[in-house]
Amino acid sequence: MVSKKVKIINPTGLHLRPAGMFCNTAVKFKSKVLFQHGTTQANAKSVLSVLGACVKQGDEIELICEGEDEGEALAAMVSAVEDGLGE
Protein backbone atom coordinates (compact mmCIF):
# COMPACT_ATOMS: atom_id res chain seq x y z
CA MET A 1 0.00 0.00 0.00
CA VAL A 2 1.23 3.50 -0.88
CA SER A 3 -0.33 6.86 -0.08
CA LYS A 4 0.26 10.57 -0.50
CA LYS A 5 -1.55 13.75 0.54
CA VAL A 6 -2.40 16.27 -2.17
CA LYS A 7 -4.27 19.57 -2.20
CA ILE A 8 -7.17 20.13 -4.59
CA ILE A 9 -6.41 23.24 -6.67
CA ASN A 10 -9.48 23.29 -8.94
CA PRO A 11 -11.55 26.46 -8.40
CA THR A 12 -14.73 24.36 -8.05
CA GLY A 13 -13.22 21.36 -6.25
CA LEU A 14 -14.18 17.87 -7.41
CA HIS A 15 -17.45 18.72 -9.17
CA LEU A 16 -18.72 16.57 -12.06
CA ARG A 17 -16.14 17.21 -14.81
CA PRO A 18 -12.99 16.97 -12.64
CA ALA A 19 -14.53 14.06 -10.72
CA GLY A 20 -14.96 12.26 -14.04
CA MET A 21 -11.32 12.87 -14.97
CA PHE A 22 -10.26 11.75 -11.47
CA CYS A 23 -12.21 8.48 -11.91
CA ASN A 24 -11.03 7.95 -15.50
CA THR A 25 -7.44 8.11 -14.24
CA ALA A 26 -8.14 5.67 -11.40
CA VAL A 27 -9.89 3.03 -13.54
CA LYS A 28 -6.81 2.63 -15.74
CA PHE A 29 -5.16 0.64 -12.94
CA LYS A 30 -5.76 -2.80 -11.47
CA SER A 31 -4.97 -1.57 -7.96
CA LYS A 32 -7.59 -0.45 -5.50
CA VAL A 33 -7.58 3.37 -5.53
CA LEU A 34 -9.17 5.16 -2.59
CA PHE A 35 -8.95 8.60 -1.07
CA GLN A 36 -9.48 9.92 2.42
CA HIS A 37 -11.12 13.33 2.97
CA GLY A 38 -11.62 14.11 6.63
CA THR A 39 -13.37 11.07 8.10
CA THR A 40 -14.70 9.94 4.70
CA GLN A 41 -12.95 7.27 2.67
CA ALA A 42 -14.15 6.97 -0.92
CA ASN A 43 -13.54 4.81 -3.98
CA ALA A 44 -11.68 6.92 -6.56
CA LYS A 45 -13.06 4.70 -9.34
CA SER A 46 -16.68 5.72 -8.60
CA VAL A 47 -17.94 9.13 -9.71
CA LEU A 48 -20.75 8.97 -7.14
CA SER A 49 -18.27 8.25 -4.32
CA VAL A 50 -16.05 11.13 -5.45
CA LEU A 51 -18.95 13.57 -5.69
CA GLY A 52 -20.33 12.36 -2.35
CA ALA A 53 -17.10 13.26 -0.58
CA CYS A 54 -17.82 16.98 -1.25
CA VAL A 55 -14.18 17.93 -1.87
CA LYS A 56 -13.72 21.67 -2.37
CA GLN A 57 -10.86 23.87 -3.56
CA GLY A 58 -8.07 23.97 -1.00
CA ASP A 59 -9.08 20.69 0.66
CA GLU A 60 -6.36 18.14 1.26
CA ILE A 61 -7.06 14.52 0.42
CA GLU A 62 -4.93 11.43 0.95
CA LEU A 63 -4.70 9.16 -2.07
CA ILE A 64 -4.31 5.48 -1.15
CA CYS A 65 -3.38 2.81 -3.71
CA GLU A 66 -3.05 -0.90 -3.04
CA GLY A 67 -2.29 -3.63 -5.57
CA GLU A 68 0.09 -4.81 -8.24
CA ASP A 69 0.47 -1.42 -9.98
CA GLU A 70 0.04 0.78 -6.88
CA GLY A 71 3.14 2.91 -7.50
CA GLU A 72 2.10 3.81 -11.04
CA ALA A 73 -1.48 4.41 -9.93
CA LEU A 74 -0.41 6.78 -7.15
CA ALA A 75 1.94 8.70 -9.45
CA ALA A 76 -0.80 9.10 -12.08
CA MET A 77 -3.41 10.22 -9.53
CA VAL A 78 -1.06 12.74 -7.92
CA SER A 79 -0.10 14.10 -11.33
CA ALA A 80 -3.75 14.42 -12.40
CA VAL A 81 -4.67 16.33 -9.23
CA GLU A 82 -1.61 18.59 -9.37
CA ASP A 83 -2.37 19.36 -13.04
CA GLY A 84 -5.85 20.57 -12.07
CA LEU A 85 -7.86 17.67 -13.50
CA GLY A 86 -8.31 19.37 -16.84
CA GLU A 87 -9.33 22.78 -15.53
C-alpha positions as CSV (number, residue, x, y, z in Angstrom):
1,M,0.0,0.0,0.0
2,V,1.2,3.5,-0.9
3,S,-0.3,6.9,-0.1
4,K,0.3,10.6,-0.5
5,K,-1.5,13.7,0.5
6,V,-2.4,16.3,-2.2
7,K,-4.3,19.6,-2.2
8,I,-7.2,20.1,-4.6
9,I,-6.4,23.2,-6.7
10,N,-9.5,23.3,-8.9
11,P,-11.6,26.5,-8.4
12,T,-14.7,24.4,-8.0
13,G,-13.2,21.4,-6.3
14,L,-14.2,17.9,-7.4
15,H,-17.5,18.7,-9.2
16,L,-18.7,16.6,-12.1
17,R,-16.1,17.2,-14.8
18,P,-13.0,17.0,-12.6
19,A,-14.5,14.1,-10.7
20,G,-15.0,12.3,-14.0
21,M,-11.3,12.9,-15.0
22,F,-10.3,11.7,-11.5
23,C,-12.2,8.5,-11.9
24,N,-11.0,7.9,-15.5
25,T,-7.4,8.1,-14.2
26,A,-8.1,5.7,-11.4
27,V,-9.9,3.0,-13.5
28,K,-6.8,2.6,-15.7
29,F,-5.2,0.6,-12.9
30,K,-5.8,-2.8,-11.5
31,S,-5.0,-1.6,-8.0
32,K,-7.6,-0.5,-5.5
33,V,-7.6,3.4,-5.5
34,L,-9.2,5.2,-2.6
35,F,-9.0,8.6,-1.1
36,Q,-9.5,9.9,2.4
37,H,-11.1,13.3,3.0
38,G,-11.6,14.1,6.6
39,T,-13.4,11.1,8.1
40,T,-14.7,9.9,4.7
41,Q,-12.9,7.3,2.7
42,A,-14.1,7.0,-0.9
43,N,-13.5,4.8,-4.0
44,A,-11.7,6.9,-6.6
45,K,-13.1,4.7,-9.3
46,S,-16.7,5.7,-8.6
47,V,-17.9,9.1,-9.7
48,L,-20.8,9.0,-7.1
49,S,-18.3,8.3,-4.3
50,V,-16.0,11.1,-5.5
51,L,-19.0,13.6,-5.7
52,G,-20.3,12.4,-2.4
53,A,-17.1,13.3,-0.6
54,C,-17.8,17.0,-1.2
55,V,-14.2,17.9,-1.9
56,K,-13.7,21.7,-2.4
57,Q,-10.9,23.9,-3.6
58,G,-8.1,24.0,-1.0
59,D,-9.1,20.7,0.7
60,E,-6.4,18.1,1.3
61,I,-7.1,14.5,0.4
62,E,-4.9,11.4,1.0
63,L,-4.7,9.2,-2.1
64,I,-4.3,5.5,-1.2
65,C,-3.4,2.8,-3.7
66,E,-3.0,-0.9,-3.0
67,G,-2.3,-3.6,-5.6
68,E,0.1,-4.8,-8.2
69,D,0.5,-1.4,-10.0
70,E,0.0,0.8,-6.9
71,G,3.1,2.9,-7.5
72,E,2.1,3.8,-11.0
73,A,-1.5,4.4,-9.9
74,L,-0.4,6.8,-7.1
75,A,1.9,8.7,-9.5
76,A,-0.8,9.1,-12.1
77,M,-3.4,10.2,-9.5
78,V,-1.1,12.7,-7.9
79,S,-0.1,14.1,-11.3
80,A,-3.8,14.4,-12.4
81,V,-4.7,16.3,-9.2
82,E,-1.6,18.6,-9.4
83,D,-2.4,19.4,-13.0
84,G,-5.8,20.6,-12.1
85,L,-7.9,17.7,-13.5
86,G,-8.3,19.4,-16.8
87,E,-9.3,22.8,-15.5
